Amino acid sequence: MDLRNDLFKEICTERRGIDTKILKQAVTLAVEIAREGREGRKIGTLFVVGDSEAVLKTSRPLILDPLQGHPDESKHIADPNVRETLKELAQLDGAFVVSNAGVVLSAARYIDTVSDNLNVPLGLGSRHMAGASVSHRTNAVAVVVSESSMVRIFDDGDLVSEITPELWMLGRYSSYLEGLPSVTRRGDDEVTVVSRTE
């Protein structure tokens, strides 16, 4: 049993209907970007997973979309060639829009941000605000890579997980949520899960 799949089911509200395998692919790619950077420098980016039709309606391209016109079968997030392309494109400003089927529909998108009723922790920047906003206004989940090499997941406008890339790559998972943590152990894996507060 994959411990991380269990965690994705825990941290994302059921009503989202997000395919946890696709979300895991996006998070793993985000962790790689946070850890490796590009060309010797740290970069930040945003992946918006699911409810892609609504996300495309509430966003616009910042530049000519480098993914537009390519067939869907050539843009699946699990394809190693696509992943390397996305790492290159992550150097551009803007977000990636990923369908629930795993197709990366668009890159370099500006997410319309509405900050009303959002409770984003102080110190997080505009990329995090955009992730919180899009997850609040649509049924998508946002995966944000910060230039400080952290990966944060937003669901329903709330920060539901904070991932330290080094721990993730070692097969461990670090989570930050409002509430009391509970630690689960399975074999050598130790997982911290914090219940979503209502």
Backbone as a ProteinNet text record, in pm:
[ID]
protein_1_A
[PRIMARY]
MDLRNDLFKEICTERRGIDTKILKQAVTLAVEIAREGREGRKIGTLFVVGDSEAVLKTSRPLILDPLQGHPDESKHIADPNVRETLKELAQLDGAFVVSNAGVVLSAARYIDTVSDNLNVPLGLGSRHMAGASVSHRTNAVAVVVSESSMVRIFDDGDLVSEITPELWMLGRYSSYLEGLPSVTRRGDDEVTVVSRTE
[TERTIARY]
84.6	0	88.8	54.9	133.9	86.5	174.6	143.1	104.9	171.6	144.4	4.6	-43.4	-179.4	-280.8	-258.2	-346.9	-347.1	-230.3	-221.2	-293.6	-285.3	-355.6	-505.8	-554.7	-697.6	-732.2	-637.9	-661.1	-658	-566.9	-548.4	-638.5	-702.6	-789.8	-934.6	-1022.5	-1163.4	-1218.9	-1306.8	-1361.7	-1439.1	-1504.8	-1589.9	-1510.3	-1379.1	-1296.3	-1298	-1299.3	-1295.5	-1162.8	-1055.1	-922.1	-867.2	-814.3	-749.3	-618.6	-609.4	-492.8	-363.6	-373.1	-251.9	-196.6	-285.8	-242	-188	-256	-207.5	-69.2	-49.5	81.2	188.4	155.2	250.1	288.7	187.7	213.5	298.7	268.5	345.3	488.2	505.7	640.3	722.1	660.9	729.5	762.3	669	692.3	808.8	815.7	925.1	1058.4	1059.6	1183	1227.6	1133.3	1166.4	1218.8	1153.5	1197	1337.1	1365	1494.1	1606.7	1577.9	1682.7	1700.8	1592.3	1598.5	1625.8	1680.6	1713.6	1832.3	1929.6	2046.4	2116.8	2117.5	2187	2115.2	1988.2	1914.7	1780.3	1730.6	1601.4	1490.5	1384.2	1270.5	1141.5	1039.4	907.5	809	703.6	599.8	471.2	368	236	171.8	124.3	47.1	-95.6	-192.7	-333.4	-392.1	-434.2	-477.2	-628	-694	-837.3	-920.7	-1049.3	-1146.6	-1086.2	-1019.7	-941.3	-1025.1	-1148.3	-1233.4	-1256.6	-1290.8	-1312.8	-1182.6	-1070.9	-941.9	-903	-924.2	-891.7	-978.1	-1102.2	-1191.6	-1149.9	-1083.9	-1044.3	-894.7	-836.6	-695.9	-676.3	-555.7	-524	-375.4	-336.7	-194.7	-113.9	4.8	96.9	176.9	203.8	276.1	204.6	249.6	194.8	218.1	112.4	119.1	207.7	319.7	410.2	352.7	243.6	184.6	65.1	17.5	-100.5	-69.3	-165.4	-151.5	-88.4	-27.1	29.9	-79.5	-76.6	-181.7	-177	-294.4	-303.6	-214.1	-201.7	-119.7	28.4	66.8	206.1	228.6	125.6	136.7	97.4	110.9	72.2	181.5	142	236.6	324.3	281.7	361.3	472.4	466.1	565.9	697.8	807.6	936.5	980.1	954.4	991.1	910.3	783.9	698.3	746.5	783.2	829.7	953.2	1046.9	1165.7	1129.1	1033.1	985.6	922.7	841.5	776.4	878.6	986.4	1091.5	1154.7	1171.8	1224.5	1123.8	996.2	893	864.5	898.9	876.1	957.1	1058.2	1137.7	1060.1	952.7	867.3	771.6	724.5	620.6	491.9	406.5	274.7	258.5	135.5	95.9	77.4	83.6	47.3	-94.1	-174.7	-309.2	-307.1	-338.6	-334.1	-474.5	-521.3	-655.1	-654.9	-773.3	-785.9	-741.5	-725.9	-675.3	-522.5	-459.1	-314.2	-253.7	-336.9	-286.8	-254.8	-134.5	-96	-148.2	-258.6	-330.6	-266.2	-203.2	-153.2	-37.8	49.4	161.9	165.7	238.4	258.6	125.6	35.9	-94.6	-97	-161.1	-186.2	-318.8	-317.3	-438.2	-501.7	-626.9	-698.1	-712.3	-669.4	-665.5	-763.2	-844.7	-935.5	-897	-857.9	-805.2	-911	-1034.4	-1140	-1159.7	-1175.8	-1204.9	-1093.8	-972	-859.5	-776.2	-727.6	-646.3	-508.8	-431.1	-297.2	-198.8	-113.4	-18.2	68.9	100.4	187	323.2	381.2	513.6	511.1	393.6	383	346.2	398.9	384.6	265.2	271.8	159	130.2	231.7	209.1	122.8	147.6	67.5	-74.5	-86.2	-218.5	-298.6	-233.2	-299.8	-343.6	-258.2	-293.5	-411.7	-410.8	-522.8	-650.5	-640.6	-758.2	-819.4	-737.5	-792.6	-851.9	-794.9	-851.3	-979	-994.4	-1116.2	-1231.1	-1198.5	-1300.7	-1337.8	-1258.8	-1286.1	-1274.2	-1291.8	-1273.4	-1134.2	-1040.3	-902.1	-822.5	-709.2	-611.8	-486	-424.9	-305.7	-181.7	-77.6	51.4	151.2	203.2	289	432.9	524.5	667.7	718	772.8	827.2	976.3	1028	1171	1256.6	1193.4	1266.1	1269.8	1231	1237.5	1138	1023.2	914.8	802.4	728	610.4	489.8	389.7	268.4	146.8	51.2	-72.2	-187.4	-268.9	-387.6	-511.8	-608.8	-736.4	-845.8	-944.9	-1057.2	-1009.7	-902.1	-849.4	-758.9	-741.8	-662.1	-529.9	-426.9	-300.8	-321.9	-313.6	-341.6	-217.9	-109.2	12.1	134.1	240.1	369.3	471.7	541.9	632.4	776.2	862.3	1005.4	1062.8	1116.3	1159.4	1255.2	1351	1447.4	1379.1	1281.4	1209.8	1125.1	1062.2	979.1	1063.9	1179.5	1264.5	1319.5	1329.2	1374.4	1259.8	1141.1	1028	953.3	977	906.4	818.1	726.5	627.9	611.2	620.6	602.3	479.6	390.7	265.8	245.3	189.3	155.4	9	-66.7	-207.2	-243.8	-350	-403.7	-464.9	-440.3	-498.1	-390.3	-431.5	-338.9	-283.8	-152.4	-94.3	-110	-120.1	-113.5	-8.3	72.8	181.6	142.7	157.2	128.2	257.1	282.7	402.9	360.9	423.6	405.9	543.9	593.6	729.8	828.4	915.7	1014.7	960.7	839.7	783.1	711.2	738.6	666.5	596.2	468.8	388.9	320.3	330.3	258.3	134.8	19.1	-106.2	-177.4	-222	-294.2	-433.3	-532.6	-669.8	-708.6	-785.5	-837.8	-935.6	-921.8	-1014.8	-1137.7	-1250.7	-1378.1	-1413.4
-119	0	124.9	219.4	342.2	442.1	473	563.6	701.8	749.1	884.1	894.2	790	794.2	810	741.6	757.6	902	964.6	1102.6	1198.4	1175	1262.3	1255.3	1137.8	1124.7	1200	1206.6	1275.9	1427.7	1480.4	1625.1	1698.2	1628.6	1695.3	1657.4	1757	1729.1	1635.4	1545.3	1445.5	1507.8	1620.2	1678.7	1729.1	1740.5	1786.6	1687.3	1559.7	1458.8	1455.8	1493.9	1495.3	1352.8	1313	1183.1	1189.1	1111.8	1119.6	1077.4	992.4	953.8	1074.3	1153.3	1271.3	1376.2	1394.2	1488.7	1447	1317.8	1268.4	1299.3	1281.5	1314	1462	1548.8	1693.5	1728.9	1669.5	1699	1648.2	1529.6	1475	1564	1611	1702.5	1833.8	1884.8	2008.2	1991.2	1877	1849	1843.7	1782.3	1777.6	1918.9	2002.3	2139.4	2216.4	2198.8	2268.7	2225.1	2100.3	2045.6	2076.3	2060.6	2073.8	2216.4	2293.2	2423.3	2405.4	2506.4	2497.8	2587.5	2534.9	2614.4	2672.8	2599.6	2642.9	2745.6	2772.3	2869.2	2811.5	2858.5	2814.6	2883.7	2809.5	2867.5	2830.5	2909.5	2880.8	2864.7	2789.2	2770.5	2724.9	2705.8	2668.9	2569.2	2456.7	2358.3	2362.1	2377.7	2374.9	2247.8	2155.4	2022.3	2008	1966.1	1940.3	2062.6	2037.3	2142.3	2239.3	2184.2	2265.4	2363.4	2327.6	2419.6	2549.3	2536.3	2654.7	2732	2660.8	2727.3	2807.2	2751.6	2823.4	2948.4	2941.8	3057.9	3169.2	3133.1	3233.9	3265.4	3244.6	3274.1	3318.6	3368.5	3410.6	3387.6	3372	3350.6	3478.2	3463.6	3575.8	3599.8	3490.5	3494.5	3396.4	3384.6	3281.3	3146.1	3067.2	2941.9	2840.4	2799.3	2705.3	2564.2	2532.2	2398.6	2394.3	2508.8	2514.2	2452.3	2375.9	2315.6	2178.3	2137.9	2003.3	1904.9	1783.7	1685.3	1645.3	1615.7	1579.5	1462.3	1364.2	1246.8	1282.1	1400	1444.5	1535.1	1552.6	1646.6	1583.7	1451.4	1386.1	1403.7	1440.4	1473.8	1356.3	1232.5	1115.9	1085.6	1143.7	1119.6	1187.7	1112.4	1171.2	1288.8	1281.5	1392.1	1517	1499.5	1612.8	1673.5	1589.7	1638.8	1727.1	1686.1	1768.7	1899.5	1893.3	2015.1	2108.1	2053.2	2135.1	2198.7	2127	2184.8	2306	2297.5	2412.2	2527.2	2495.5	2599.1	2660.7	2589.7	2642.4	2768.2	2792.7	2914.8	3038.6	3017.8	3128.6	3163.6	3287.7	3324.2	3252.5	3236.5	3181.2	3039.1	2988.8	2858.6	2757.4	2630.1	2519.1	2475.9	2445.3	2393	2246.4	2157.4	2013.1	1957.5	1885.7	1826.4	1707.6	1663.5	1548	1419.5	1425.1	1310.4	1313.7	1419.7	1428.1	1502.1	1560.9	1636.6	1779.1	1824.9	1962.5	2049.9	2117.8	2190.7	2323.4	2387.3	2522.1	2552.5	2642.2	2687.3	2839.3	2896.5	3042.1	3116.9	3071	3135	3223.4	3337.3	3427.7	3387	3355.3	3314.8	3439.6	3466.8	3578.9	3550.2	3644.2	3622.7	3714.9	3654	3727.8	3690.6	3790.5	3760.2	3761.8	3798.3	3798.3	3659.2	3651.3	3526.6	3422.6	3463.7	3370.4	3391.6	3281.8	3288.1	3229	3303	3257.7	3306.1	3216.3	3256.4	3373.8	3460.9	3575	3525.3	3599.3	3564.5	3488.6	3438.7	3369.7	3472.1	3455.7	3558	3540.9	3611.7	3618.8	3484.4	3402.6	3269.9	3185.6	3196.7	3122.9	3178.8	3311.6	3372.9	3326.3	3317	3268.7	3123.7	3040.9	2900.9	2887.7	2967.1	2964.1	3011.1	3118.3	3175.1	3078.2	3018.9	2929.5	2803.9	2756.6	2638.3	2672.2	2799.3	2844.1	2867.5	2919.2	2957.2	2845.7	2739.7	2626.4	2497.5	2385.1	2255.6	2198.3	2285.8	2243	2242.7	2175.6	2176.7	2242.1	2331.1	2403.2	2350.7	2326.8	2281.8	2392.7	2457.1	2573.7	2538.8	2572	2559.2	2699.1	2718.2	2849.7	2852.2	2971.2	2984.1	2949.5	2932.1	2887	2734.4	2668.8	2522.4	2447.9	2505.8	2435.7	2413.1	2305.4	2276.8	2280.2	2359.5	2373	2338.4	2270.6	2231.1	2309.4	2368.8	2442.7	2370.8	2356.2	2294.4	2378.9	2415.1	2495.8	2626.6	2682.5	2809	2797.9	2679	2657.9	2587.9	2624.7	2552.4	2421.1	2309	2180.1	2092.4	2130.9	2051.1	2133.8	2111.2	2173.1	2060.8	2052.5	1940.6	1990.5	1926.1	1951.1	1853.6	1903.6	1814.7	1703.9	1734.6	1632.4	1515.3	1544.8	1437.6	1357.5	1427.5	1359.7	1264.1	1312.4	1230.6	1108.9	1120	1006.7	911.7	940.1	852	889.1	1008.6	1054.7	1170.8	1204.8	1307.1	1399.3	1527.1	1625.2	1707.3	1719.3	1790.3	1900.5	2012.9	2122.8	2156.7	2151.8	2189.5	2250.6	2329.8	2378	2258.7	2243.2	2133	2054.5	1945.5	1862.7	1751.6	1732.4	1628.1	1489.6	1390.9	1252.8	1185.6	1099.4	1034.3	890.5	847.5	710.8	646.4	523.5	452.6	327.6	309.3	187.8	144.8	38.9	-5	102.3	140.6	244.6	384.3	393.5	524.6	583.5	708.8	782.9	898.3	909	1010.6	1097.3	1228	1319.3	1367.4	1341.3	1384.3	1473.4	1587.9	1678.8	1693.3	1674.5	1681	1822.3	1832.9	1961	2012.6	2138.6	2195.6	2245.3	2224	2263.7	2404.7
0	0	0	-86.5	-97	6.8	99.7	209.7	160.4	55.2	5.7	-53.6	-123.9	-177.5	-66.1	46.9	163	209.7	209.3	254.6	161.7	30.7	-62.3	-39.1	-5.7	24	151.7	245.3	371.8	358.1	276.8	275.7	178.1	85.6	-11.5	14	13.9	39.6	-66.9	-25.8	-116.8	-231.6	-205.4	-308.9	-428.6	-416.2	-526.8	-642.5	-611.6	-716.8	-790.7	-723.5	-785.5	-789.9	-904.3	-917.4	-837.6	-731.6	-643.6	-714	-816.9	-890.7	-967.5	-1025.7	-1099.9	-1002.3	-888.8	-788.1	-738.8	-718.6	-673.8	-778.6	-907.5	-1014.2	-1008.9	-990.5	-984.9	-864.1	-749.7	-627.9	-641.6	-696.2	-714	-807.3	-916	-1007.4	-936.4	-857.6	-782.1	-685.3	-619.7	-526	-600.5	-718.4	-797	-836	-878.4	-915.5	-794.7	-679.6	-558	-517.4	-531.6	-487.7	-585.8	-715.8	-816.8	-866.4	-869.9	-934.5	-1082.8	-1143.6	-1285.9	-1312.7	-1386.8	-1422.8	-1300.4	-1189.2	-1069.4	-984.5	-1012.8	-930.6	-889.4	-777.4	-726.1	-805	-832.7	-903.5	-833.2	-855.6	-802.7	-916.9	-892.9	-993	-925.1	-1004.4	-952.5	-1046.8	-991.1	-1066.5	-1012.2	-1101.2	-1061.9	-1121.2	-1034.7	-1076.7	-1061.6	-1169.7	-1167.9	-1202.3	-1229.3	-1264.4	-1366	-1466.5	-1559.2	-1640.4	-1672	-1747.5	-1670.8	-1543.1	-1459	-1438.8	-1422.9	-1402	-1526.2	-1644.4	-1767.2	-1783.4	-1735.2	-1743.5	-1647.6	-1537.6	-1437.5	-1445.7	-1563	-1583	-1727.8	-1754.8	-1891.7	-1915.7	-2042.4	-2071.1	-2050.3	-1993.5	-1978.2	-2106.1	-2177.4	-2305.1	-2397.4	-2521	-2608	-2541	-2527.9	-2453.2	-2525.8	-2464.2	-2530.4	-2545.7	-2475.8	-2486.4	-2582.8	-2623.3	-2709.9	-2845.8	-2896.6	-3028.7	-3028.5	-2918.3	-2910.8	-2872.5	-2927.3	-2894.4	-2746.4	-2690.8	-2548.8	-2512	-2601.9	-2569.5	-2557.4	-2605.4	-2593.2	-2473	-2389.1	-2277	-2143.1	-2130	-2004.4	-1899.9	-1779.8	-1673.1	-1630.3	-1659.1	-1620.6	-1721.4	-1839.7	-1944.3	-1905.1	-1898.1	-1857.6	-1945.4	-2076.4	-2165.3	-2133.8	-2103.7	-2068	-1936.4	-1842.2	-1712.5	-1728.1	-1813.2	-1835.5	-1904.9	-1997.6	-2063.7	-1961.4	-1870.1	-1768	-1674	-1645.2	-1560.9	-1629.3	-1760	-1834.7	-1833.9	-1860.1	-1865.8	-1728.7	-1621.9	-1486.6	-1460.8	-1542.9	-1528	-1571	-1646.7	-1689.5	-1575.9	-1573.7	-1477.2	-1514.3	-1415.2	-1441.7	-1393.5	-1411	-1359.4	-1471.4	-1433.1	-1520.8	-1484.9	-1585.1	-1562.5	-1603.7	-1508.1	-1530.3	-1516.8	-1618.7	-1613	-1518.1	-1481.6	-1393	-1462.5	-1595.2	-1670.8	-1679.8	-1626.4	-1624.6	-1742	-1827	-1941.5	-1895.3	-1923.7	-1890.8	-2004.7	-1979.7	-2083.3	-2118.9	-2022	-2044.8	-1950	-1995.3	-1913.8	-1916	-1822.1	-1815.1	-1808.5	-1718.6	-1704.6	-1581.4	-1596.8	-1484.4	-1422.9	-1294.7	-1222.4	-1162.2	-1200.3	-1139.3	-990.6	-908.7	-764.5	-693.6	-607.9	-521.2	-378.7	-299.9	-166.7	-56.6	-88.4	12.9	70.4	200.1	271.8	263.3	232.7	231.6	356.5	411	531.2	499.8	421.7	383.7	490.2	541.3	644.8	600	693.2	664.1	616.1	525.9	475.3	344.5	304.9	176.1	69.8	-51.1	-154.3	-246.4	-356.8	-449.9	-516.4	-538.4	-596.7	-502.7	-373.1	-275.2	-268.5	-276.9	-277.1	-398.6	-513.6	-634.9	-617.7	-557.3	-532.6	-438.3	-331.6	-236.6	-304.9	-383.4	-448.9	-549.1	-635.4	-737.5	-674.5	-565.1	-499.2	-423.2	-387.8	-318.7	-417.8	-534.9	-632.8	-729.9	-735.5	-824.8	-743.9	-810.4	-744.4	-770.7	-799.4	-823.7	-693.9	-697.4	-588.7	-644	-567.6	-612.8	-541.6	-619.9	-568.6	-600.1	-495.4	-512.1	-475.2	-564.9	-536.8	-506.2	-387	-353	-384.1	-403.2	-431.9	-311.1	-194.6	-75.8	-67.8	-178.6	-191.7	-105	-79.3	-10.4	-109.7	-89.5	-171.3	-78.9	-118.3	-36.8	-120.5	-57.8	-125.7	-65.8	-153.5	-112.8	-162.8	-74.1	-107	-43.8	-121.7	-73.2	-8.6	-61	-11.8	108.5	161.8	282.8	251.3	325.6	320.4	394.1	320.3	381.9	397.5	330.4	344.2	306.9	378.7	349.5	342.1	229.7	205.6	198.7	273.8	266.8	163.7	52.2	-56.3	-14.4	72.6	111.5	182	267	336.5	239.4	145.4	46.2	-37.5	-81.8	-167.4	-91.7	38.1	119.2	153.2	98.2	123.8	249.8	299.7	418.3	379.2	465	432.8	551.8	528.1	634.1	602.3	697.2	672	773.9	727.5	816	795.8	897.7	894	1027.6	1026.9	1153.6	1225.7	1352.2	1427.4	1498.9	1560.5	1636.9	1549.5	1551.2	1467.3	1528.5	1440.5	1484.4	1398.6	1459.7	1387.8	1362.7	1237.9	1199.6	1154.1	1197.6	1154.5	1078.3	961	882.6	839.6	896.3	865	906.1	813.2	840	815.7	756.7	726	845.9	872.2	975.9	906.5	929.1	859.9	964.3	947.6	1033.5	958.8	1014.3	953.9	1053	1007.4	1092.9	1037.4	1119.4	1072.8	1033.4	925.9	880.3	986.4	1022.2	1118.1	1045.5	1103.4	1041	1079.6
[MASK]
++++++++++++++++++++++++++++++++++++++++++++++++++++++++++++++++++++++++++++++++++++++++++++++++++++++++++++++++++++++++++++++++++++++++++++++++++++++++++++++++++++++++++++++++++++++++++++++++++++++

